[in-house]
């Protein structure tokens, strides 16, 4: 087995490009024994998603799994392509519309149902972020969230990626969409995945380290956002109410990043993001 190179990732796992008997593949491995169970769940989720979703979205095939030095790993298909975050600026407008349609096809919007466990699930997350809401805007955001009716506005669905940022969607060289880096979500819902998309399209999380986003990229983000909303509106009779729910999830996502925002630049980014989303919710 031959090591080729390390691959970039945000999961805290080791991600390596490998070759064995002429076959190139990706090995994702836990970096701590304590993370083994979580990575195993992510592996299972990726495999199950590939079996359940009968649409034009793909997932890398899993070839093998096991333990090396007590650390869990799994080997999967290598997808030659770029992340959606990298591809969006140069993407033709007609392709953006097609990709939005492809994504929403796999969200199980029609099959989702109101869950009476939502209030408890979201209350736990809110208790976890409360100690980190020290700035005024974060405290205001927290108040918005604890006042929201989670129980009657959250839909649960079987298929949920869990961390569907534009960085975790690969546009292959054959223009197919692949989902990578699945995450075990505290609440499985197409709303969670939509909120992660808006985390990039509204506040630009995947582009936070860029000194300045070009006007072209900003326009493409807006176009993609509008197509996402348009596709969702075809599947749900109450899009405004459900968009409001998704915006509240997006606001919670921002607060959940706070415990990991060690540098001032990230914190300033989150402050600005909070102001933007609170303003959108209040309109």
C-alpha positions in Angstrom: 0.0 0.0 0.0 1.4 3.4 -1.0 0.7 6.8 0.6 0.3 9.5 -2.1 -0.6 12.7 -0.1 -2.6 14.2 2.7 -5.9 15.7 1.7 -7.4 18.8 3.2 -10.3 18.4 5.6 -12.2 20.0 8.5 -13.4 16.9 10.4 -10.4 16.5 12.7 -9.6 13.1 11.1 -6.7 12.1 9.1 -7.6 12.0 5.4 -5.0 10.5 3.0 -4.9 9.7 -0.7 -3.6 6.1 -1.1 -2.8 3.6 -3.8 -3.1 -0.2 -3.6 -2.4 -2.5 -6.6 -3.1 0.4 -9.0 -6.3 1.5 -7.2 -6.4 5.0 -5.9 -8.6 5.6 -2.8 -9.1 7.8 0.2 -8.5 6.6 3.7 -10.3 8.5 6.5 -9.0 7.7 10.0 -9.8 8.8 13.5 -6.9 10.6 15.3 -8.1 9.6 18.7 -9.6 6.4 20.2 -12.4 8.6 21.7 -13.5 9.6 18.1 -13.7 6.0 16.9 -17.4 5.5 17.6 -18.3 8.8 16.0 -16.3 8.1 12.8 -17.9 4.6 12.6 -21.4 6.2 12.7 -20.3 8.6 10.0 -19.1 5.6 7.9 -22.4 3.8 8.4 -24.4 7.0 7.5 -22.4 7.5 4.3 -23.1 3.9 3.2 -26.8 4.1 4.1 -27.2 7.4 2.3 -25.8 5.9 -0.9 -28.3 3.0 -0.6 -31.4 5.2 0.2 -31.1 8.1 -2.1 -32.3 7.2 -5.6 -31.6 10.5 -7.3 -28.7 12.2 -9.1 -26.7 12.8 -5.9 -23.9 10.3 -5.3 -21.6 9.3 -2.4 -18.2 7.8 -2.6 -18.3 4.0 -2.4 -16.9 2.5 0.8 -14.4 -0.3 0.0 -13.2 -1.4 3.4 -13.1 -0.5 7.1 -11.1 -1.6 10.1 -8.7 -0.5 12.9 -5.1 0.4 12.7 -3.2 1.1 16.0 -6.6 1.0 17.7 -7.9 3.8 15.5 -10.9 3.3 13.2 -10.6 3.9 9.5 -12.5 3.4 6.3 -11.4 3.4 2.7 -13.6 4.9 0.0 -13.7 5.9 -3.6 -11.6 8.9 -4.7 -13.7 11.5 -6.5 -11.7 13.6 -8.9 -13.2 17.1 -8.8 -13.5 20.3 -6.9 -15.7 21.4 -4.0 -18.8 23.3 -4.8 -17.3 26.2 -2.9 -14.4 26.3 -5.2 -16.5 25.8 -8.3 -19.4 28.3 -7.7 -17.7 31.5 -8.9 -17.0 30.2 -12.4 -20.1 28.1 -12.7 -22.6 29.0 -15.5 -25.9 30.3 -14.2 -27.9 27.5 -16.0 -25.8 24.9 -14.2 -26.5 26.5 -10.8 -30.2 26.0 -11.4 -29.7 22.3 -12.4 -27.6 21.6 -9.3 -30.2 23.2 -7.0 -32.8 20.9 -8.5 -30.5 17.9 -8.0 -29.8 18.7 -4.4 -33.5 19.3 -3.4 -34.5 16.1 -5.1 -32.6 14.2 -2.4 -33.9 16.1 0.6 -37.1 14.0 1.3 -39.2 17.1 1.8 -42.4 15.4 0.9 -41.8 12.4 3.1 -40.9 14.5 6.2 -43.1 14.8 9.3 -43.4 17.1 12.3 -41.5 15.6 15.2 -42.6 16.0 18.8 -39.0 15.3 19.9 -37.7 18.5 18.3 -38.2 20.8 21.3 -36.1 18.6 23.6 -33.4 18.1 21.0 -33.0 21.8 20.3 -33.3 22.7 24.0 -30.2 20.6 24.7 -28.2 22.4 22.0 -29.3 25.8 23.3 -28.2 24.9 26.9 -24.8 23.9 25.5 -24.2 27.2 23.7 -25.6 29.6 26.4 -22.3 29.9 28.4 -20.5 31.2 25.2 -23.1 33.9 24.4 -21.1 36.7 26.2 -21.4 39.5 23.6 -24.7 41.4 23.3 -25.5 40.2 19.8 -25.0 36.6 20.8 -27.2 37.1 23.8 -29.9 38.6 21.6 -29.6 35.7 19.2 -30.0 33.2 22.1 -33.2 35.0 23.2 -34.6 34.7 19.7 -33.9 31.0 19.7 -35.3 30.1 23.1 -38.5 32.0 22.2 -38.9 29.9 19.0 -41.5 27.1 18.7 -39.2 24.3 17.7 -41.8 21.5 18.4 -44.3 22.6 15.8 -42.0 23.8 13.1 -39.3 21.1 12.8 -39.7 18.3 10.2 -37.8 15.0 10.6 -36.7 13.0 7.6 -34.6 9.8 7.2 -31.9 11.1 4.9 -29.7 13.9 6.3 -26.1 14.6 5.5 -25.6 16.6 8.8 -22.9 19.0 7.6 -23.9 20.0 4.0 -21.7 23.0 3.4 -20.5 23.8 -0.1 -17.1 22.4 0.9 -18.7 19.0 1.5 -20.2 18.8 -2.0 -17.9 17.7 -4.7 -18.5 18.6 -8.4 -16.8 15.8 -10.2 -14.9 16.1 -13.5 -18.1 14.5 -15.1 -20.3 17.2 -13.5 -21.8 14.8 -11.0 -22.5 15.9 -7.4 -21.0 13.8 -4.6 -21.6 14.3 -0.8 -18.6 13.8 1.5 -17.8 14.2 5.2 -21.1 13.0 6.6 -21.8 14.0 10.2 -24.0 12.4 12.8 -26.6 15.1 13.4 -28.5 15.6 16.6 -31.6 15.9 14.6 -32.1 14.3 11.1 -33.9 16.6 8.8 -33.7 18.2 5.4 -34.0 21.5 7.2 -30.6 20.9 8.9 -29.1 20.3 5.5 -30.8 23.4 4.0 -29.6 25.5 6.9 -26.0 24.3 6.2 -26.3 25.4 2.6 -27.5 28.8 3.7 -24.6 29.0 6.1 -22.5 29.4 2.9 -25.0 31.2 0.6 -26.1 33.9 3.2 -23.1 34.3 5.5 -20.3 32.8 3.4 -18.9 30.4 6.0 -16.8 28.4 3.5 -15.3 31.7 2.3 -14.6 33.2 5.7 -10.8 33.1 5.2 -10.9 35.0 2.0 -9.9 38.7 2.3 -12.8 39.7 0.1 -15.5 37.9 -1.8 -15.8 39.0 -5.4 -19.0 40.6 -6.7 -19.4 37.6 -9.1 -19.2 35.1 -6.3 -21.7 37.1 -4.2 -24.1 37.2 -7.2 -23.7 33.4 -7.7 -24.4 32.8 -4.0 -27.6 34.8 -4.3 -28.7 33.0 -7.5 -28.1 29.6 -5.9 -30.0 30.7 -2.8 -33.0 31.8 -4.9 -33.0 28.5 -6.9 -32.9 26.5 -3.6 -35.9 28.4 -2.3 -37.7 28.0 -5.6 -37.1 24.2 -5.6 -38.3 23.9 -2.0 -41.4 25.9 -2.7 -42.5 23.3 -5.3 -42.5 20.6 -2.5 -44.0 22.4 0.5 -47.2 24.5 0.7 -45.8 26.8 3.4 -42.4 27.8 2.3 -42.3 31.1 4.3 -42.9 29.4 7.6 -40.4 26.7 6.8 -37.8 29.2 5.6 -38.2 30.9 9.0 -37.5 27.6 10.7 -34.4 27.1 8.6 -33.2 30.6 9.5 -33.5 29.8 13.2 -31.4 26.6 12.6 -28.8 28.7 10.8 -28.7 31.1 13.8 -28.2 28.2 16.1 -25.4 26.9 13.8 -23.6 30.2 14.3 -23.8 30.0 18.1 -22.7 26.3 18.0 -19.4 27.5 16.4 -18.6 29.8 19.3 -16.9 27.3 21.5 -14.4 26.6 18.7 -13.8 30.2 17.7 -10.3 30.7 19.2 -9.2 33.7 17.1 -10.6 37.2 17.0 -11.2 37.1 13.2 -13.5 34.1 13.5 -15.4 35.7 16.4 -15.8 39.0 14.4 -17.1 36.9 11.5 -19.7 35.2 13.8 -20.8 38.5 15.2 -21.5 39.9 11.8 -23.2 36.7 10.7 -25.4 36.8 13.8 -26.5 40.3 13.0 -27.3 39.4 9.4 -29.4 36.3 10.3 -31.3 38.0 13.3 -32.2 40.9 10.9 -33.5 38.4 8.3 -35.6 36.6 11.0 -37.0 39.8 12.3 -38.3 41.0 8.9 
